[in-house]
Amino acid sequence: MIKFSSDESVTKSTGIKNINKEKDCTLKLPHIAMGVFAYILFNNIIENYESIKLGYMNCANFEKGIYKVKYKDTYFTLFLAGVSAPHIAGDIEELSFHGVDTFIIFGNCGVLDKNIEDCSIIIPNMAYREEGTSYHYMKDSETIELNKEFKSLFKNILKSNRFLYNEGATWTTDAFYRETREKVNYYKNKGVICVEMEGSAIGAVCDYKKLHYFTFYYAGDNLDSITWDERSLKQEANFENKVLVPKLAFELAHEIDKM
């Protein structure tokens, strides 16, 4: 059992490392950040848009760069989103330290409905909480409502760009090799259409810290079959379609910035 506490945390974020200094708490980032889970898409954005590296996050075993990227004459923060609930929660904590107040985070997910087309867009409206991180940011409950803001705005962007999409509940797990047939059937019977590792934590952390956010997925592997169907789970697979997805996030960021 995870004990929820509303007390202030003993541990504190110290922010990212400035590339010019060992630590610079005054570094101000563009207030809208785009988080990309797939490193190939992340690198593709850096190569194809005007990008400036501002600093980096580090941990015991990795470093990852934090950039500002220009889209339609506006700069946005860009980061390689951490895979798993604890990792993405840390990203949000560190970047909000530097003034980010809105997060747009997207990546691949597995589908629990074989009729959802590969690489089509999924908008989660609720997450079943089968990970631990969210329980440190909000009280015990089976689900959390997601994407209370910006949903209509994003749907208009999808329609303008002729993207297929599905909207429904997601299952957030922290054990991707324990997505058993029993669990797949359990969540399917509850109307869940996809599975991933971060959704409920993104919602819980942002709600707790009073941050704005929108998270969405592009469909990958299919769990709704007799045997697991990997489809386009590998980052290189169906890349000609995946490379179109970041523009949706940029368009949403641009529209939010005008609000």
Secondary structure, DSSP 4 states (H G I P E B T S, - for coil): -PPP--SPPSS----PEETTSS--TT----SEEEEES-HHHHHHHHHHS-EEEEEEEE-SS-EEEEEEEEETTEEEEEEEPPSSHHHHHHHHHHHHTTT--EEEEEEEEEES-TTSPTT-EEEEEEEEEESSGGGGTS---SEEE---SSHHHHHHHHHHTT--EEEEEEEEES-GGG--HHHHHHHHHTTEEEEESSHHHHHHHHHHTT-EEEEEEEEEEE-SSSS-B-TT-STTTTHHHHTTHHHHHHHHHHHHHH-
